[in-house]
Amino acid sequence: CSGFTGNLQLPERLKTLENYTFMFCSGFTGSLTIPHGITKIGESCFYNCSGLNGQLNLPKDLTEVGGSAFGGCRFRGTLQLPENLTIIGANAFGENLFSGKLKLPQGLAVLLDNAFANNSRLTGIVELPEDIISVSADLFAGCSQLEGVVIPKNVEFIRERAFSNCFQLNSIVCEAQIPPQLDATAFDGVAKDN
């Protein structure tokens, strides 16, 4: 994908965003608005579009974001996830510059590895959705400004490096009656007195 530059404006009538559509189109700049008719964004659709450095606006009817869909972009600002979102693929929003608090939709059932990794400007307390059973590997790794996490009662596993290098993490609340199985590296880099 070379030769494309400037703002990418997607037509409102667009119905699908397939896998790899704009992968490595680093010439696009600014913000991106996904049209309202889109319910699924394919894998690596905008992967490494590193010129996209404005706000990412997602439609309210979006239900699935494929793996690496926005990984390696440079989006800024608050990431507003639609309430209907149920699946976030691996590295879907990794390696961006999102900032502020992240609110995960409560209907979210699938949240895969690295989904938000290395977004060092995310802050606040993240509450994982009730349907999550396993906290994926590297889920929030490198989110160094994150201040806390609430782990719901259904979580059975916290995978490797899930919250590694979350240096500001000072509140870890686990609502489970039976503590989840915890990988030894799940909280690497986090002060152990939390």
Secondary structure, 3 states (H helix, E strand, C coil): CCCCCECCCCCCCCCCECCCCCCCCCCECCCEECCCCCCEECCCCCCCCCCCCCCEECCCCCCEECCCCCCCCCCEECCCCCCCCCEECCCCCCCCEEEEECCCCCCCCEECCCCCCCCCEEECEEECCCCCCEECCCCCCCCCCCCEEEECCCCCEECCCCCCCCCCCCEEEECCCCCCEECCCCCCCCCCCC
